[in-house]
Amino acid sequence: MSRHPIEGQIVLLAGAQASVTLERLSELLPEVQTHLEAHRKEYERNYERIESDDNVYHLVEPDHWEQVGAVLGLDKREIDAVRRTHEAQFTRDGRRLDRTEEFESALSIRTPVVMEPE
């Protein structure tokens, strides 16, 4: 199973908020990450990139996770859980970088896709 860049505490919280079991979310995140990594060049070419110490974020359209969910056959709760994990990781890194306001402002118009640096 592949890895994903979402911290464990964030996975726990997002799973609880989205009504997806921790077991299912733990299966989903690597599956989604594999899909995202397969499209890395498209993200690099088409979307704003923000870097933190440990992650790379691409700010995509608000309906991005529904599109990914449709491709991967995810239900609404699963899509919501994945979206929440990526957003929570993004806001946590914003706090760590002392860029909270900037990162929260970005969330008002875009949604983040989290990847590990190449």
N, CA, C and O atoms as a GROMACS GRO file, in nm:
protein
  472
    1MET      N    1   0.084  -0.118   0.000
    1MET     CA    2   0.000   0.000   0.000
    1MET      C    3   0.089   0.124   0.000
    1MET      O    4   0.190   0.129   0.069
    2SER      N    5   0.050   0.224  -0.078
    2SER     CA    6   0.131   0.345  -0.087
    2SER      C    7   0.108   0.434   0.036
    2SER      O    8   0.022   0.408   0.119
    3ARG      N    9   0.188   0.537   0.043
    3ARG     CA   10   0.183   0.630   0.155
    3ARG      C   11   0.095   0.749   0.122
    3ARG      O   12   0.048   0.765   0.010
    4HIS      N   13   0.076   0.832   0.223
    4HIS     CA   14   0.007   0.958   0.203
    4HIS      C   15   0.066   1.060   0.300
    4HIS      O   16   0.122   1.022   0.403
    5PRO      N   17   0.054   1.189   0.269
    5PRO     CA   18   0.119   1.293   0.351
    5PRO      C   19   0.034   1.351   0.464
    5PRO      O   20   0.068   1.456   0.519
    6ILE      N   21  -0.075   1.286   0.499
    6ILE     CA   22  -0.165   1.338   0.601
    6ILE      C   23  -0.122   1.285   0.738
    6ILE      O   24  -0.102   1.165   0.756
    7GLU      N   25  -0.110   1.375   0.835
    7GLU     CA   26  -0.070   1.336   0.971
    7GLU      C   27  -0.181   1.254   1.039
    7GLU      O   28  -0.299   1.274   1.012
    8GLY      N   29  -0.139   1.162   1.127
    8GLY     CA   30  -0.232   1.072   1.193
    8GLY      C   31  -0.344   1.139   1.268
    8GLY      O   32  -0.459   1.097   1.258
    9GLN      N   33  -0.314   1.243   1.344
    9GLN     CA   34  -0.417   1.313   1.421
    9GLN      C   35  -0.522   1.375   1.329
    9GLN      O   36  -0.641   1.377   1.362
   10ILE      N   37  -0.479   1.423   1.216
   10ILE     CA   38  -0.571   1.482   1.119
   10ILE      C   39  -0.661   1.374   1.060
   10ILE      O   40  -0.780   1.397   1.039
   11VAL      N   41  -0.606   1.259   1.033
   11VAL     CA   42  -0.685   1.147   0.980
   11VAL      C   43  -0.795   1.111   1.080
   11VAL      O   44  -0.910   1.092   1.041
   12LEU      N   45  -0.761   1.100   1.207
   12LEU     CA   46  -0.859   1.066   1.310
   12LEU      C   47  -0.973   1.168   1.315
   12LEU      O   48  -1.090   1.130   1.316
   13LEU      N   49  -0.938   1.294   1.318
   13LEU     CA   50  -1.038   1.399   1.328
   13LEU      C   51  -1.126   1.405   1.204
   13LEU      O   52  -1.248   1.415   1.215
   14ALA      N   53  -1.066   1.400   1.088
   14ALA     CA   54  -1.143   1.409   0.964
   14ALA      C   55  -1.237   1.290   0.949
   14ALA      O   56  -1.351   1.306   0.905
   15GLY      N   57  -1.190   1.172   0.984
   15GLY     CA   58  -1.275   1.054   0.977
   15GLY      C   59  -1.396   1.066   1.066
   15GLY      O   60  -1.507   1.030   1.025
   16ALA      N   61  -1.378   1.116   1.185
   16ALA     CA   62  -1.490   1.132   1.279
   16ALA      C   63  -1.590   1.237   1.227
   16ALA      O   64  -1.711   1.218   1.238
   17GLN      N   65  -1.539   1.346   1.173
   17GLN     CA   66  -1.626   1.453   1.124
   17GLN      C   67  -1.702   1.412   0.999
   17GLN      O   68  -1.812   1.462   0.975
   18ALA      N   69  -1.647   1.324   0.920
   18ALA     CA   70  -1.710   1.287   0.793
   18ALA      C   71  -1.787   1.156   0.802
   18ALA      O   72  -1.840   1.108   0.701
   19SER      N   73  -1.795   1.097   0.918
   19SER     CA   74  -1.868   0.971   0.938
   19SER      C   75  -1.814   0.857   0.852
   19SER      O   76  -1.891   0.779   0.796
   20VAL      N   77  -1.683   0.849   0.842
   20VAL     CA   78  -1.616   0.739   0.774
   20VAL      C   79  -1.529   0.670   0.878
   20VAL      O   80  -1.462   0.737   0.956
   21THR      N   81  -1.530   0.539   0.878
   21THR     CA   82  -1.450   0.470   0.978
   21THR      C   83  -1.301   0.496   0.954
   21THR      O   84  -1.257   0.521   0.842
   22LEU      N   85  -1.227   0.491   1.062
   22LEU     CA   86  -1.083   0.510   1.051
   22LEU      C   87  -1.022   0.405   0.959
   22LEU      O   88  -0.931   0.435   0.881
   23GLU      N   89  -1.071   0.284   0.968
   23GLU     CA   90  -1.021   0.177   0.881
   23GLU      C   91  -1.042   0.212   0.733
   23GLU      O   92  -0.952   0.196   0.651
   24ARG      N   93  -1.162   0.259   0.700
   24ARG     CA   94  -1.192   0.294   0.561
   24ARG      C   95  -1.110   0.414   0.515
   24ARG      O   96  -1.056   0.414   0.404
   25LEU      N   97  -1.099   0.516   0.601
   25LEU     CA   98  -1.020   0.633   0.563
   25LEU      C   99  -0.873   0.595   0.544
   25LEU      O  100  -0.806   0.648   0.455
   26SER      N  101  -0.824   0.505   0.626
   26SER     CA  102  -0.685   0.459   0.613
   26SER      C  103  -0.663   0.384   0.483
   26SER      O  104  -0.551   0.380   0.431
   27GLU      N  105  -0.768   0.324   0.428
   27GLU     CA  106  -0.759   0.259   0.296
   27GLU      C  107  -0.770   0.363   0.184
   27GLU      O  108  -0.701   0.355   0.083
   28LEU      N  109  -0.858   0.459   0.205
   28LEU     CA  110  -0.884   0.560   0.102
   28LEU      C  111  -0.765   0.651   0.073
   28LEU      O  112  -0.733   0.676  -0.043
   29LEU      N  113  -0.700   0.698   0.177
   29LEU     CA  114  -0.596   0.799   0.157
   29LEU      C  115  -0.481   0.751   0.068
   29LEU      O  116  -0.440   0.826  -0.021
   30PRO      N  117  -0.428   0.630   0.086
   30PRO     CA  118  -0.325   0.585  -0.008
   30PRO      C  119  -0.378   0.565  -0.149
   30PRO      O  120  -0.307   0.592  -0.246
   31GLU      N  121  -0.501   0.518  -0.162
   31GLU     CA  122  -0.562   0.500  -0.294
   31GLU      C  123  -0.574   0.634  -0.365
   31GLU      O  124  -0.539   0.646  -0.483
   32VAL      N  125  -0.624   0.734  -0.294
   32VAL     CA  126  -0.637   0.868  -0.351
   32VAL      C  127  -0.500   0.926  -0.384
   32VAL      O  128  -0.481   0.989  -0.488
   33GLN      N  129  -0.404   0.904  -0.294
   33GLN     CA  130  -0.269   0.958  -0.316
   33GLN      C  131  -0.206   0.901  -0.442
   33GLN      O  132  -0.138   0.972  -0.516
   34THR      N  133  -0.228   0.774  -0.467
   34THR     CA  134  -0.177   0.711  -0.589
   34THR      C  135  -0.235   0.780  -0.712
   34THR      O  136  -0.165   0.807  -0.810
   35HIS      N  137  -0.365   0.809  -0.706
   35HIS     CA  138  -0.431   0.880  -0.816
   35HIS      C  139  -0.373   1.021  -0.834
   35HIS      O  140  -0.344   1.063  -0.946
   36LEU      N  141  -0.356   1.092  -0.723
   36LEU     CA  142  -0.302   1.228  -0.729
   36LEU      C  143  -0.160   1.228  -0.787
   36LEU      O  144  -0.128   1.310  -0.873
   37GLU      N  145  -0.078   1.138  -0.739
   37GLU     CA  146   0.060   1.130  -0.787
   37GLU      C  147   0.067   1.100  -0.936
   37GLU      O  148   0.156   1.148  -1.006
   38ALA      N  149  -0.028   1.022  -0.986
   38ALA     CA  150  -0.031   0.991  -1.129
   38ALA      C  151  -0.060   1.116  -1.213
   38ALA      O  152  -0.032   1.120  -1.332
   39HIS      N  153  -0.117   1.218  -1.150
   39HIS     CA  154  -0.152   1.343  -1.219
   39HIS      C  155  -0.067   1.462  -1.173
   39HIS      O  156  -0.103   1.577  -1.196
   40ARG      N  157   0.044   1.434  -1.108
   40ARG     CA  158   0.130   1.540  -1.052
   40ARG      C  159   0.166   1.645  -1.156
   40ARG      O  160   0.160   1.765  -1.128
   41LYS      N  161   0.205   1.604  -1.276
   41LYS     CA  162   0.246   1.701  -1.379
   41LYS      C  163   0.132   1.796  -1.414
   41LYS      O  164   0.155   1.915  -1.438
   42GLU      N  165   0.010   1.745  -1.417
   42GLU     CA  166  -0.106   1.830  -1.445
   42GLU      C  167  -0.124   1.933  -1.334
   42GLU      O  168  -0.152   2.050  -1.361
   43TYR      N  169  -0.110   1.890  -1.209
   43TYR     CA  170  -0.121   1.983  -1.098
   43TYR      C  171  -0.013   2.090  -1.106
   43TYR      O  172  -0.040   2.209  -1.086
   44GLU      N  173   0.108   2.048  -1.136
   44GLU     CA  174   0.220   2.143  -1.145
   44GLU      C  175   0.196   2.245  -1.257
   44GLU      O  176   0.230   2.363  -1.243
   45ARG      N  177   0.140   2.199  -1.364
   45ARG     CA  178   0.121   2.284  -1.482
   45ARG      C  179   0.001   2.378  -1.467
   45ARG      O  180   0.003   2.491  -1.517
   46ASN      N  181  -0.104   2.333  -1.399
   46ASN     CA  182  -0.231   2.405  -1.402
   46ASN      C  183  -0.272   2.478  -1.275
   46ASN      O  184  -0.366   2.557  -1.278
   47TYR      N  185  -0.205   2.453  -1.164
   47TYR     CA  186  -0.253   2.508  -1.037
   47TYR      C  187  -0.144   2.577  -0.957
   47TYR      O  188  -0.025   2.545  -0.966
   48GLU      N  189  -0.189   2.674  -0.878
   48GLU     CA  190  -0.098   2.742  -0.787
   48GLU      C  191  -0.037   2.641  -0.691
   48GLU      O  192  -0.104   2.550  -0.643
   49ARG      N  193   0.092   2.658  -0.666
   49ARG     CA  194   0.166   2.567  -0.578
   49ARG      C  195   0.211   2.644  -0.454
   49ARG      O  196   0.263   2.756  -0.463
   50ILE      N  197   0.190   2.582  -0.338
   50ILE     CA  198   0.236   2.636  -0.211
   50ILE      C  199   0.317   2.527  -0.143
   50ILE      O  200   0.274   2.412  -0.136
   51GLU      N  201   0.434   2.564  -0.093
   51GLU     CA  202   0.519   2.465  -0.026
   51GLU      C  203   0.526   2.492   0.123
   51GLU      O  204   0.530   2.607   0.168
   52SER      N  205   0.528   2.385   0.199
   52SER     CA  206   0.557   2.393   0.342
   52SER      C  207   0.687   2.316   0.363
   52SER      O  208   0.751   2.275   0.266
   53ASP      N  209   0.726   2.298   0.486
   53ASP     CA  210   0.849   2.224   0.513
   53ASP      C  211   0.842   2.080   0.465
   53ASP      O  212   0.941   2.024   0.418
   54ASP      N  213   0.723   2.019   0.477
   54ASP     CA  214   0.709   1.876   0.448
   54ASP      C  215   0.620   1.842   0.330
   54ASP      O  216   0.625   1.730   0.280
   55ASN      N  217   0.540   1.938   0.284
   55ASN     CA  218   0.441   1.908   0.181
   55ASN      C  219   0.439   2.011   0.071
   55ASN      O  220   0.491   2.122   0.084
   56VAL      N  221   0.377   1.972  -0.038
   56VAL     CA  222   0.348   2.061  -0.150
   56VAL      C  223   0.196   2.061  -0.165
   56VAL      O  224   0.132   1.957  -0.162
   57TYR      N  225   0.140   2.180  -0.182
   57TYR     CA  226  -0.004   2.195  -0.200
   57TYR      C  227  -0.032   2.256  -0.336
   57TYR      O  228   0.041   2.344  -0.382
   58HIS      N  229  -0.137   2.208  -0.399
   58HIS     CA  230  -0.187   2.269  -0.521
   58HIS      C  231  -0.330   2.312  -0.491
   58HIS      O  232  -0.410   2.234  -0.440
   59LEU      N  233  -0.361   2.436  -0.522
   59LEU     CA  234  -0.494   2.490  -0.497
   59LEU      C  235  -0.579   2.470  -0.621
   59LEU      O  236  -0.554   2.529  -0.726
   60VAL      N  237  -0.680   2.385  -0.607
   60VAL     CA  238  -0.763   2.341  -0.720
   60VAL      C  239  -0.907   2.391  -0.704
   60VAL      O  240  -0.942   2.451  -0.603
   61GLU      N  241  -0.989   2.364  -0.806
   61GLU     CA  242  -1.128   2.407  -0.804
   61GLU      C  243  -1.203   2.340  -0.688
   61GLU      O  244  -1.168   2.230  -0.646
   62PRO      N  245  -1.306   2.409  -0.636
   62PRO     CA  246  -1.383   2.353  -0.524
   62PRO      C  247  -1.446   2.217  -0.552
   62PRO      O  248  -1.466   2.139  -0.458
   63ASP      N  249  -1.477   2.186  -0.676
   63ASP     CA  250  -1.540   2.056  -0.707
   63ASP      C  251  -1.437   1.947  -0.740
   63ASP      O  252  -1.474   1.839  -0.787
   64HIS      N  253  -1.312   1.974  -0.717
   64HIS     CA  254  -1.206   1.878  -0.750
   64HIS      C  255  -1.227   1.742  -0.686
   64HIS      O  256  -1.213   1.639  -0.752
   65TRP      N  257  -1.261   1.740  -0.556
   65TRP     CA  258  -1.274   1.612  -0.487
   65TRP      C  259  -1.392   1.530  -0.537
   65TRP      O  260  -1.388   1.408  -0.534
   66GLU      N  261  -1.498   1.597  -0.583
   66GLU     CA  262  -1.610   1.524  -0.643
   66GLU      C  263  -1.564   1.456  -0.773
   66GLU      O  264  -1.604   1.343  -0.802
   67GLN      N  265  -1.480   1.526  -0.849
   67GLN     CA  266  -1.427   1.468  -0.973
   67GLN      C  267  -1.338   1.348  -0.943
   67GLN      O  268  -1.349   1.244  -1.009
   68VAL      N  269  -1.249   1.360  -0.845
   68VAL     CA  270  -1.163   1.249  -0.807
   68VAL      C  271  -1.248   1.134  -0.755
   68VAL      O  272  -1.223   1.018  -0.789
   69GLY      N  273  -1.348   1.165  -0.674
   69GLY     CA  274  -1.437   1.062  -0.620
   69GLY      C  275  -1.510   0.988  -0.729
   69GLY      O  276  -1.528   0.866  -0.720
   70ALA      N  277  -1.554   1.059  -0.833
   70ALA     CA  278  -1.623   0.994  -0.944
   70ALA      C  279  -1.531   0.896  -1.016
   70ALA      O  280  -1.572   0.786  -1.052
   71VAL      N  281  -1.407   0.936  -1.037
   71VAL     CA  282  -1.310   0.850  -1.104
   71VAL      C  283  -1.281   0.726  -1.021
   71VAL      O  284  -1.269   0.615  -1.075
   72LEU      N  285  -1.270   0.744  -0.888
   72LEU     CA  286  -1.232   0.634  -0.800
   72LEU      C  287  -1.351   0.556  -0.743
   72LEU      O  288  -1.332   0.458  -0.672
   73GLY      N  289  -1.473   0.600  -0.774
   73GLY     CA  290  -1.592   0.532  -0.725
   73GLY      C  291  -1.618   0.552  -0.576
   73GLY      O  292  -1.664   0.460  -0.508
   74LEU      N  293  -1.590   0.671  -0.525
   74LEU     CA  294  -1.610   0.701  -0.384
   74LEU      C  295  -1.750   0.756  -0.360
   74LEU      O  296  -1.806   0.824  -0.446
   75ASP      N  297  -1.805   0.727  -0.242
   75ASP     CA  298  -1.935   0.785  -0.210
   75ASP      C  299  -1.916   0.923  -0.148
   75ASP      O  300  -1.803   0.966  -0.123
   76LYS      N  301  -2.026   0.991  -0.124
   76LYS     CA  302  -2.021   1.130  -0.076
   76LYS      C  303  -1.947   1.144   0.057
   76LYS      O  304  -1.870   1.238   0.075
   77ARG      N  305  -1.968   1.052   0.150
   77ARG     CA  306  -1.900   1.059   0.279
   77ARG      C  307  -1.750   1.038   0.263
   77ARG      O  308  -1.670   1.103   0.331
   78GLU      N  309  -1.711   0.948   0.174
   78GLU     CA  310  -1.569   0.922   0.151
   78GLU      C  311  -1.502   1.044   0.087
   78GLU      O  312  -1.391   1.081   0.124
   79ILE      N  313  -1.571   1.104  -0.009
   79ILE     CA  314  -1.518   1.225  -0.073
   79ILE      C  315  -1.501   1.335   0.031
   79ILE      O  316  -1.398   1.403   0.034
   80ASP      N  317  -1.600   1.351   0.116
   80ASP     CA  318  -1.594   1.453   0.220
   80ASP      C  319  -1.478   1.427   0.316
   80ASP      O  320  -1.408   1.521   0.355
   81ALA      N  321  -1.456   1.303   0.353
   81ALA     CA  322  -1.346   1.269   0.444
   81ALA      C  323  -1.211   1.300   0.382
   81ALA      O  324  -1.124   1.356   0.448
   82VAL      N  325  -1.193   1.266   0.256
   82VAL     CA  326  -1.066   1.294   0.188
   82VAL      C  327  -1.045   1.445   0.177
   82VAL      O  328  -0.936   1.495   0.206
   83ARG      N  329  -1.148   1.517   0.137
   83ARG     CA  330  -1.138   1.664   0.127
   83ARG      C  331  -1.101   1.724   0.263
   83ARG      O  332  -1.014   1.810   0.271
   84ARG      N  333  -1.168   1.679   0.368
   84ARG     CA  334  -1.141   1.732   0.502
   84ARG      C  335  -0.996   1.707   0.545
   84ARG      O  336  -0.934   1.793   0.606
   85THR      N  337  -0.944   1.590   0.513
   85THR     CA  338  -0.806   1.560   0.554
   85THR      C  339  -0.708   1.652   0.484
   85THR      O  340  -0.614   1.702   0.546
   86HIS      N  341  -0.728   1.675   0.356
   86HIS     CA  342  -0.637   1.763   0.282
   86HIS      C  343  -0.650   1.907   0.330
   86HIS      O  344  -0.549   1.976   0.345
   87GLU      N  345  -0.772   1.953   0.356
   87GLU     CA  346  -0.790   2.088   0.406
   87GLU      C  347  -0.731   2.105   0.546
   87GLU      O  348  -0.668   2.207   0.575
   88ALA      N  349  -0.750   2.006   0.632
   88ALA     CA  350  -0.697   2.014   0.768
   88ALA      C  351  -0.544   2.014   0.769
   88ALA      O  352  -0.483   2.086   0.848
   89GLN      N  353  -0.484   1.934   0.682
   89GLN     CA  354  -0.337   1.934   0.673
   89GLN      C  355  -0.287   2.069   0.624
   89GLN      O  356  -0.185   2.119   0.672
   90PHE      N  357  -0.358   2.126   0.529
   90PHE     CA  358  -0.323   2.258   0.474
   90PHE      C  359  -0.329   2.365   0.582
   90PHE      O  360  -0.236   2.444   0.596
   91THR      N  361  -0.438   2.369   0.659
   91THR     CA  362  -0.450   2.471   0.763
   91THR      C  363  -0.349   2.450   0.875
   91THR      O  364  -0.298   2.546   0.932
   92ARG      N  365  -0.319   2.324   0.907
   92ARG     CA  366  -0.217   2.298   1.010
   92ARG      C  367  -0.081   2.351   0.964
   92ARG      O  368  -0.010   2.415   1.041
   93ASP      N  369  -0.045   2.325   0.839
   93ASP     CA  370   0.082   2.377   0.788
   93ASP      C  371   0.080   2.530   0.782
   93ASP      O  372   0.183   2.593   0.804
   94GLY      N  373  -0.035   2.589   0.754
   94GLY     CA  374  -0.046   2.735   0.756
   94GLY      C  375  -0.014   2.791   0.894
   94GLY      O  376   0.056   2.892   0.904
   95ARG      N  377  -0.063   2.726   0.998
   95ARG     CA  378  -0.031   2.770   1.135
   95ARG      C  379   0.118   2.753   1.164
   95ARG      O  380   0.180   2.841   1.222
   96ARG      N  381   0.174   2.640   1.123
   96ARG     CA  382   0.316   2.614   1.148
   96ARG      C  383   0.406   2.718   1.080
   96ARG      O  384   0.511   2.755   1.132
   97LEU      N  385   0.364   2.762   0.964
   97LEU     CA  386   0.443   2.859   0.887
   97LEU      C  387   0.409   3.003   0.922
   97LEU      O  388   0.464   3.097   0.864
   98ASP      N  389   0.319   3.021   1.018
   98ASP     CA  390   0.272   3.153   1.057
   98ASP      C  391   0.212   3.226   0.937
   98ASP      O  392   0.233   3.345   0.916
   99ARG      N  393   0.135   3.150   0.859
   99ARG     CA  394   0.068   3.203   0.741
   99ARG      C  395  -0.082   3.168   0.746
   99ARG      O  396  -0.145   3.147   0.643
  100THR      N  397  -0.135   3.162   0.867
  100THR     CA  398  -0.274   3.120   0.888
  100THR      C  399  -0.372   3.199   0.804
  100THR      O  400  -0.456   3.142   0.735
  101GLU      N  401  -0.361   3.330   0.808
  101GLU     CA  402  -0.456   3.416   0.736
  101GLU      C  403  -0.449   3.390   0.585
  101GLU      O  404  -0.553   3.378   0.519
  102GLU      N  405  -0.331   3.380   0.533
  102GLU     CA  406  -0.312   3.355   0.389
  102GLU      C  407  -0.372   3.219   0.349
  102GLU      O  408  -0.441   3.209   0.248
  103PHE      N  409  -0.345   3.116   0.428
  103PHE     CA  410  -0.393   2.982   0.396
  103PHE      C  411  -0.546   2.975   0.408
  103PHE      O  412  -0.612   2.913   0.324
  104GLU      N  413  -0.602   3.036   0.511
  104GLU     CA  414  -0.748   3.036   0.527
  104GLU      C  415  -0.816   3.115   0.417
  104GLU      O  416  -0.925   3.079   0.372
  105SER      N  417  -0.754   3.221   0.374
  105SER     CA  418  -0.808   3.300   0.263
  105SER      C  419  -0.811   3.216   0.135
  105SER      O  420  -0.907   3.221   0.059
  106ALA      N  421  -0.706   3.141   0.113
  106ALA     CA  422  -0.700   3.053  -0.005
  106ALA      C  423  -0.814   2.951  -0.002
  106ALA      O  424  -0.870   2.919  -0.107
  107LEU      N  425  -0.848   2.901   0.116
  107LEU     CA  426  -0.956   2.802   0.129
  107LEU      C  427  -1.093   2.859   0.093
  107LEU      O  428  -1.186   2.784   0.063
  108SER      N  429  -1.107   2.990   0.097
  108SER     CA  430  -1.237   3.048   0.064
  108SER      C  431  -1.269   3.039  -0.085
  108SER      O  432  -1.385   3.052  -0.124
  109ILE      N  433  -1.168   3.018  -0.168
  109ILE     CA  434  -1.193   3.010  -0.313
  109ILE      C  435  -1.141   2.882  -0.378
  109ILE      O  436  -1.181   2.849  -0.490
  110ARG      N  437  -1.053   2.811  -0.312
  110ARG     CA  438  -0.992   2.689  -0.366
  110ARG      C  439  -0.990   2.580  -0.262
  110ARG      O  440  -1.018   2.605  -0.145
  111THR      N  441  -0.957   2.461  -0.303
  111THR     CA  442  -0.937   2.351  -0.210
  111THR      C  443  -0.797   2.294  -0.236
  111THR      O  444  -0.753   2.289  -0.350
  112PRO      N  445  -0.729   2.252  -0.132
  112PRO     CA  446  -0.592   2.204  -0.150
  112PRO      C  447  -0.583   2.055  -0.180
  112PRO      O  448  -0.664   1.975  -0.134
  113VAL      N  449  -0.482   2.023  -0.257
  113VAL     CA  450  -0.439   1.885  -0.280
  113VAL      C  451  -0.300   1.876  -0.218
  113VAL      O  452  -0.211   1.952  -0.254
  114VAL      N  453  -0.283   1.782  -0.125
  114VAL     CA  454  -0.157   1.768  -0.055
  114VAL      C  455  -0.075   1.658  -0.118
  114VAL      O  456  -0.126   1.549  -0.145
  115MET      N  457   0.053   1.687  -0.142
  115MET     CA  458   0.147   1.587  -0.192
  115MET      C  459   0.279   1.602  -0.119
  115MET      O  460   0.312   1.710  -0.069
  116GLU      N  461   0.353   1.495  -0.112
  116GLU     CA  462   0.489   1.505  -0.062
  116GLU      C  463   0.576   1.561  -0.172
  116GLU      O  464   0.549   1.537  -0.290
  117PRO      N  465   0.681   1.635  -0.137
  117PRO     CA  466   0.772   1.685  -0.241
  117PRO      C  467   0.836   1.568  -0.317
  117PRO      O  468   0.854   1.459  -0.263
  118GLU      N  469   0.871   1.595  -0.441
  118GLU     CA  470   0.938   1.490  -0.521
  118GLU      C  471   1.079   1.471  -0.474
  118GLU      O  472   1.151   1.388  -0.528
   0.00000   0.00000   0.00000
